[in-house]
Amino acid sequence: MATLTIRNVPPRTVKSLKALARRNGHSMEQEVRDLLETSVNERAAVLEQIEAGWATQTRRPRAEEVDGWITTERA
């Protein structure tokens, strides 16, 4: 298994991670592993959904279209 070292984590973030870990009955290290795993899995699932949607399209959207959608979502 790989080892990650994360530097310069803000104290507030560390405090929140420790509190979350305590609440879940985990070490902070285990909590971070769980959060990373969940995030990566969710991202992979979203990308799979996007690719499945693209497979049903007659054409792929242009970059300008995607940029427009992103801008609209953030407004």
Secondary structure, DSSP 8 states (H G I E B T S, - for coil): ----------HHHHHHHHHHHHHHT--HHHHHHHHHHHHHHHHHHHHHHHHHHHHTSSS---HHHHHHHHHHHH-
